[in-house]
Structure formats: structure tokens, C-alpha cells
Amino acid sequence: MIEIDVIGVMYRDPIDPTDPEEALVAYPGWRVNITAGGLELRPDLEPFVVTPARLRRVWSGDDPIAPSVTVVLKFESEAKALVALAPR
């Protein structure tokens, strides 16, 4: 079993955080964080690994700029993520 943190849809940071009328803009795809140990157990997930410049959410104690525990996976959709992450 691997540890999974479902992020889901990511949104662009607001241009003006004080403007309540500003529309949220979603990035394409569905994101899920797993641990480096989880990736070792599931090397079939390697094609989904992405490396953002800075992570918004990491496993406790990890560094958002240089993560050593958190691995980010990006899928086309939630449905594709569910298929790929199904227990083997």
C-alpha cells in the first residue's frame, strides 16, 4: 500500500488576491502526491511524475522547493488517476 494525498485540480495564483471578482483559472490535469517510498513500490507510476518549481503541498517536514519525500503525479483526469492508482 502507498500513501496518497489527493490534490485534485490546481488553480493559478490570483493576479490580485484582494479582488473577490477575479475568476479562478484551473491548470489542466488532476494531481496526486505520493511518497518517494510509494514510487519505489509502484514504478509503473513513473510516467506520471512531474517536478514543479515549488510544491504547494508536501508531506510533513518536506521542503516545498527541494522535496525529498513528496512526489507529485499528474494525470489527465480524476478517472485516469483512479485507474492508475488502483491497488495492484
C-alpha positions in Angstrom: 0.0 0.0 0.0 1.2 3.5 -0.8 0.4 6.8 0.9 -1.7 9.1 -1.3 -2.6 12.8 -0.8 -5.2 13.7 -3.4 -4.7 17.4 -4.5 -7.1 17.3 -7.4 -7.4 20.4 -9.6 -4.8 23.1 -9.1 -5.6 26.8 -9.7 -3.3 29.6 -10.9 -2.4 32.0 -8.1 -4.6 35.1 -8.3 -3.2 38.2 -10.0 -4.8 40.4 -7.5 -5.5 38.5 -4.3 -7.6 41.4 -2.9 -10.1 41.2 -5.9 -13.0 39.0 -4.9 -14.3 39.1 -8.5 -11.2 37.6 -10.1 -12.0 34.3 -11.8 -10.1 31.2 -10.7 -8.2 29.6 -13.6 -7.6 25.9 -13.3 -4.5 24.2 -14.6 -5.2 21.1 -16.8 -5.0 17.7 -15.1 -5.5 16.0 -11.8 -2.7 16.0 -9.2 -1.9 13.5 -6.5 1.1 13.4 -4.1 2.7 10.2 -3.1 5.8 9.5 -1.1 9.2 8.6 -2.7 8.8 5.2 -1.0 5.4 4.8 -2.6 7.0 5.4 -6.0 9.6 2.7 -5.3 6.7 0.3 -4.6 4.9 1.4 -7.8 7.4 2.1 -10.5 4.6 1.9 -13.0 3.6 5.4 -11.8 6.9 7.0 -13.0 5.3 8.3 -16.3 3.0 10.5 -14.3 5.7 12.2 -12.2 6.0 15.9 -12.6 8.5 18.3 -11.0 7.0 21.7 -10.3 9.4 24.5 -9.3 7.7 24.8 -5.9 5.2 22.4 -4.4 2.2 23.9 -2.7 1.5 20.9 -0.5 4.1 18.5 0.8 4.4 15.6 3.2 5.0 16.8 6.8 8.5 18.2 7.2 9.4 18.1 3.5 10.9 21.1 1.6 8.5 22.6 -1.0 11.4 23.8 -3.1 13.6 20.7 -2.8 11.3 17.8 -1.8 12.9 14.5 -0.7 9.7 12.7 0.4 6.9 14.2 -1.7 6.4 13.0 -5.3 3.9 14.8 -7.5 1.9 12.8 -10.0 -0.2 14.5 -12.8 -3.0 12.7 -14.6 -5.3 13.8 -17.4 -8.3 13.4 -15.2 -9.6 12.0 -11.9 -10.9 8.9 -13.7 -7.5 8.2 -15.2 -5.9 8.7 -11.8 -8.2 6.2 -10.2 -7.4 3.6 -12.8 -3.6 4.2 -12.5 -3.7 4.3 -8.6 -5.8 1.2 -8.2 -4.2 -1.4 -5.9 -2.0 -4.0 -7.7 
